[in-house]
Every structure is written in structure tokens, then in C-alpha cells.
């Protein structure tokens, strides 16, 4: 009896080793606010089996107008505190499609993920007004657009055709683990599962901001639903 209760449960791991969406750099967006928290988040990601983190701070007009310089400064601050056995960390960004984004696109100042993938997001209030043409323009410039958490855009729920339209245009989809865990509510969870069942998911991501997110993801990784979901996934995370 004693040995059963004293035995530590095995840490469940992700079905990939490269995570492409997180907010773990200290003090530059709504994610980690200090180095101490950043280190805890990195440690948790390592426990999930992640060996490469492409962290993606927000670049959003009037809210988080990060640049190569601000992101690199936060990255360097974190890097000086990492242990030698920490996961590899590189930086990109999560770009809100807005006027600020269009300026970066025009000025060639975007920071892509490896292999020229680019993580973009809509506002949660309304979609970018010319998304289809923007995807085409990004492709002409050599980028491979990845739409972050499309399952969270509630204005798409009654017009699911938009998902197939975007796929046909060559837009890739990244789903949050927190979505299928039910963290954002039952409707978002249902759409996320629907997208998985239809083979619409190219990448999974933690979208990790804080330890509450980390705890919710860890709980989900130890669930029966997680074991069912990973059998349905055919992910491209390792291409990064």
C-alpha cells in the first residue's frame, strides 16, 4: 500500500519535441512578467518532452508593438539565466493582422519561424478584413502562413466553410492544447475537436503564458481524452 501512494506518477509528454507558440520571454507582452516565471515555464515545457522552443511574443498595434530589438533584448535576458541542459530556445513572433503588421510586411521586418513559416492571428473581435488576399501576398513573399488558434475565433463558428477556404489557399492551422482541454469553454473545445476529426490541424501549440496554463495543460496530458486525440494527429511541428 505504501509503495503505491509513494510512487511518483510518470510525467506525460507531448507528441512532438518542438513547440512553436508561447509567450515565455519576460516582460514584453501578456505572458511571463519576469525571468523567474519564464524559467518555471521553460522547466515545465522540458518536462513535457519539448527540446526546442520557438517562442512568439505578441506584436499587436497599440498594445504590444514589439520589434526585433525589444524581443531580442528579452530573449538575451532569459538566455543568461538558462541552465546548460535547458531546451533550445529561439524567437519569432505572433503577429496580429493589423496596420502595424502591414508596415512590417512592407518594410521586410517580420521575424519568421524556421523555414519561413509565419505565425499570424486575427483579432478575437473580428477577422482581418482582407485575410484571403493577405495570405496570397505572404506566400508571394515566400512565407508559409500559420493561423494561430483558429478554433478560438467565435465569429467563424457559424460559417465553417471559412476553414476549408483557408486550407485551399494554403493557410496552415495551429491549435492550442488549452482549447481541446476545455480551458476556453465548451464551444471552443468542440470546434477544436471538430477540426482534429476533419484533419485540419497542422501544428499544435502550448500558447503558454503563465503557470495556470501550464497546470491546465499538464492535467490534460494525463487525461484519457489526450490519448485519443494524439492518435488522430499528423503534425508538422518537427519541420521547424
ABEGO torsion letter per residue (X at the ends): XAAAAABBBBBBBBABABBABBBABBGABABBABAAAAAAAAAAAAAAGBABBBBBBBBBBGABBBBAAAAAAAAAAAAAABBAABBBBBBBBBBBBBAAAAAAAAAGABBBBBGGBBBBBBBAABBBABAAAAAAAAAAAGBBBBBBGAAABAAAAABAAAAAAAAAAGBBBBBBAAAAAGAAEAAAAAAAAAAAAAGABABBBAGBABAAAAAAAAAAAABAAAAAAAAABBBAAAAX
